[in-house]
Amino acid sequence: MHAEEKRSRGLRGLRADLHVHTCLSPCATLDMTPEKIVRHAIARHLAMIAVTDHNSAENAGAVMRAAAGSDLAVIPGMEVTSAEEAHILGFFEHLAEALSLQALVYDRLQPGKNDENLFGLQVVANERDEVEGMNTRLLIGATSLSVNEIVDAIHERNGLAVASHIDRESFSLVGQLGFIPPDLPLDAVEISARMSLVEARRRFPEYRRLTFVTASDAHDLEALGSHPAYLQAAAAEFGELQLALQGRDGRSIAEEAPGA
């Protein structure tokens, strides 16, 4: 048996939604609570989700606890807004790493308080969907961290850095900068629900060196799992996600659902 065949044994297709907001994000609906997110993710046959609220990871632990004992893997993460107003996703193996990035982001976040009437509530909830409090920071705002500083900070915490929705005109690297810096050490780029991976590769041939991945960017329960990534991996866990984004040991991101 060849080495590649050995590495590929035991691999299977896994559905993952790697961009999910909770009720902590001011632009998300209030029913995006930890327990409901987990219940809907399981009902939609997702093997993995990443919790990526705007500039905060305060609800990531609650979603992880809500999923405990289930077959759903929850990756703690965050969607950080750079000084250039581009969004960068950070995925981590451990909650402590996400909270470490949160401490840096809070220190460099635009000053001011959230206007609940203008931007929406920022609800901190526990795993039973009970309200623990309100985050009053301006989470919708930008940080003073550059794109490079954010990617470096994610990697310093052993995380994966992914450029959010590069096909969008707003809050994306391409939309804000006009291009993706060739020396920016991204682990992947995300394509929004507006297009397929096949379409994205045709539109962005200059970024073929990068791994493309799809995600829902869900701000409500209806969107959750609507545009999943299809991982060819051995298990739903952070290490396998990392290998899939790197295209190593037979792991990969598929263009479409297995058997489609």
C-alpha positions in Angstrom: 0.0 0.0 0.0 1.4 3.4 -1.0 2.0 6.0 1.7 -0.7 8.3 0.3 -3.2 5.5 0.5 -2.3 4.7 4.1 -2.8 8.4 5.0 -6.2 8.5 3.3 -7.6 5.5 5.1 -10.3 6.4 7.6 -11.0 9.7 6.0 -14.6 10.8 5.5 -16.6 13.8 4.4 -17.5 16.3 7.1 -19.8 19.3 7.0 -18.5 22.4 8.8 -19.7 25.9 9.2 -16.7 27.9 10.1 -18.2 31.4 10.6 -21.1 31.5 13.1 -22.1 34.5 15.2 -24.0 34.4 18.5 -26.2 36.9 20.2 -23.0 38.5 21.4 -22.5 40.1 18.0 -24.7 43.2 17.8 -25.8 42.4 14.2 -27.0 38.8 15.1 -30.5 37.9 16.1 -31.2 37.3 19.8 -32.1 33.7 19.2 -28.5 32.9 18.3 -28.0 31.5 21.7 -25.5 28.7 22.6 -28.0 25.9 23.1 -30.1 26.8 20.1 -27.0 27.1 17.9 -25.9 23.6 18.9 -29.3 22.1 18.4 -29.7 23.6 14.9 -26.2 22.7 13.9 -26.8 19.0 14.8 -30.2 19.0 13.1 -28.4 20.3 9.9 -25.9 17.5 10.1 -22.9 19.7 10.8 -19.9 18.0 12.3 -18.1 21.2 13.2 -18.8 24.9 13.8 -16.6 27.8 14.6 -17.9 30.5 16.9 -16.7 33.8 15.5 -18.3 36.8 17.1 -17.1 40.3 16.3 -14.1 41.3 18.3 -15.0 39.0 21.2 -14.9 35.3 22.3 -17.1 35.7 25.4 -19.8 33.3 24.2 -17.5 30.7 22.7 -17.1 28.7 25.9 -20.8 28.6 26.4 -21.4 27.1 23.0 -18.6 24.6 23.6 -20.3 23.6 26.9 -23.7 23.3 25.2 -22.2 20.9 22.7 -20.4 18.7 25.4 -21.4 15.1 25.0 -22.7 15.5 21.5 -21.0 14.7 18.2 -20.7 18.4 17.3 -17.2 19.9 17.5 -17.1 23.6 18.4 -14.0 25.6 17.5 -13.5 28.8 19.6 -12.7 31.8 17.5 -13.3 35.4 16.7 -13.8 37.8 13.8 -11.4 40.7 14.3 -11.8 44.0 12.5 -8.5 45.5 11.5 -7.5 49.1 11.4 -8.1 48.9 7.7 -11.7 47.7 8.5 -11.1 44.3 7.0 -12.4 41.2 8.8 -10.0 38.4 9.8 -11.2 35.1 11.3 -9.1 33.4 14.0 -9.7 29.7 14.9 -8.1 28.1 17.9 -7.8 24.6 19.4 -8.3 25.8 23.0 -10.6 28.4 24.5 -7.7 30.0 26.4 -6.0 30.9 23.2 -9.1 32.6 21.9 -9.5 34.5 25.2 -5.9 35.6 25.0 -6.5 37.1 21.6 -9.7 38.7 23.0 -7.6 40.5 25.7 -5.4 42.0 23.0 -8.4 43.0 20.9 -10.1 44.6 23.8 -7.0 46.6 24.6 -6.8 47.8 21.0 -10.6 48.2 20.3 -12.0 51.5 19.2 -13.1 53.4 22.4 -16.7 54.0 23.1 -19.8 52.1 24.2 -22.2 50.1 22.2 -25.4 51.9 21.2 -28.0 49.2 21.6 -30.6 51.2 19.7 -28.3 51.7 16.7 -26.3 48.5 16.6 -28.2 45.9 18.6 -27.8 44.1 21.9 -24.6 42.3 22.8 -25.7 39.4 25.0 -23.4 37.2 27.0 -25.2 33.9 27.5 -24.4 30.6 29.2 -24.8 27.1 27.9 -28.5 27.0 29.0 -29.3 30.1 27.0 -29.6 32.2 30.2 -28.5 35.8 30.0 -25.3 36.4 32.0 -25.0 40.0 31.1 -24.4 42.6 28.4 -21.1 43.5 26.7 -21.0 47.3 26.5 -17.8 47.5 24.4 -18.1 48.8 20.8 -17.7 45.4 19.3 -19.0 46.5 15.9 -16.0 48.9 15.7 -12.5 48.5 14.4 -9.3 47.8 16.3 -6.1 49.7 15.9 -4.4 46.4 14.9 -3.2 46.1 11.3 -4.1 43.1 9.2 -0.5 41.8 9.6 -0.6 42.3 13.4 -3.9 40.4 13.6 -2.6 37.4 11.6 0.6 37.4 13.6 -1.3 37.5 16.9 -3.5 34.6 15.8 -0.4 32.5 14.8 1.4 33.4 18.0 -1.5 31.7 19.8 -1.3 28.6 17.6 -4.4 29.6 15.7 -5.5 29.6 12.1 -6.0 32.9 10.3 -8.6 33.2 7.5 -9.5 36.3 5.5 -13.3 36.8 5.8 -15.6 36.9 2.7 -13.1 38.1 0.2 -15.8 38.3 -2.4 -17.6 41.1 -0.6 -17.1 44.8 -1.3 -17.2 45.7 2.4 -15.1 44.5 5.4 -12.9 42.2 3.3 -9.3 42.4 2.4 -10.0 42.7 -1.3 -12.8 45.3 -0.7 -10.8 47.4 1.7 -7.2 47.1 0.3 -8.0 46.1 -3.3 -5.9 43.0 -3.0 -4.5 40.4 -0.6 -0.9 41.2 0.3 1.2 38.4 -1.2 3.4 38.2 2.0 0.4 37.9 4.3 0.7 34.4 5.8 -3.0 33.4 5.7 -4.1 29.9 6.3 -7.1 30.3 4.0 -9.5 32.7 2.5 -13.3 32.5 3.0 -15.9 32.8 0.3 -19.4 34.1 1.3 -22.7 32.4 0.6 -23.0 34.5 -2.5 -20.9 32.1 -4.7 -19.5 28.6 -4.9 -15.8 27.6 -4.6 -15.8 26.9 -8.4 -17.1 30.4 -9.1 -14.6 31.9 -6.6 -11.6 30.3 -8.2 -12.7 31.7 -11.6 -13.1 35.2 -10.1 -9.9 35.2 -8.1 -7.3 33.2 -10.1 -4.6 35.4 -8.7 -5.1 33.8 -5.3 -4.9 30.2 -6.4 -2.0 29.7 -4.1 -4.4 30.0 -1.1 -6.9 27.6 0.2 -10.5 28.6 -0.4 -13.2 27.7 2.1 -17.0 28.4 2.3 -19.0 29.5 5.3 -22.4 30.9 6.1 -21.4 33.9 8.2 -24.6 33.0 10.1 -26.2 35.8 12.1 -29.5 33.9 12.4 -30.6 30.3 12.9 -32.0 30.0 9.3 -28.6 30.8 7.8 -26.7 28.4 10.1 -25.2 25.6 8.0 -26.5 27.1 4.7 -23.1 27.3 3.0 -20.9 24.7 4.7 -17.4 23.7 4.0 -16.8 20.1 3.1 -13.8 18.7 4.8 -12.2 15.4 3.9 -10.8 14.5 7.3 -10.5 11.7 9.8 -12.4 13.5 12.6 -14.1 16.7 13.5 -11.3 18.4 15.5 -9.0 21.4 15.2 -5.9 19.4 14.1 -7.9 17.8 11.3 -9.2 21.2 10.2 -5.6 22.5 10.1 -4.5 19.6 7.9 -7.5 20.1 5.6 -6.7 23.8 5.1 -3.0 22.8 4.4 -4.0 20.0 2.1 -1.8 17.6 4.0 -1.9 13.8 4.6 -4.9 13.3 2.3 -7.0 15.9 4.1 -8.6 18.6 2.0 -11.4 21.1 1.4 -13.8 19.6 -1.2 -15.4 21.7 -3.9 -18.8 20.2 -3.2 -20.5 17.7 -0.9 -19.2 14.1 -1.3 -21.4 12.2 -3.8 -22.9 15.4 -5.1 
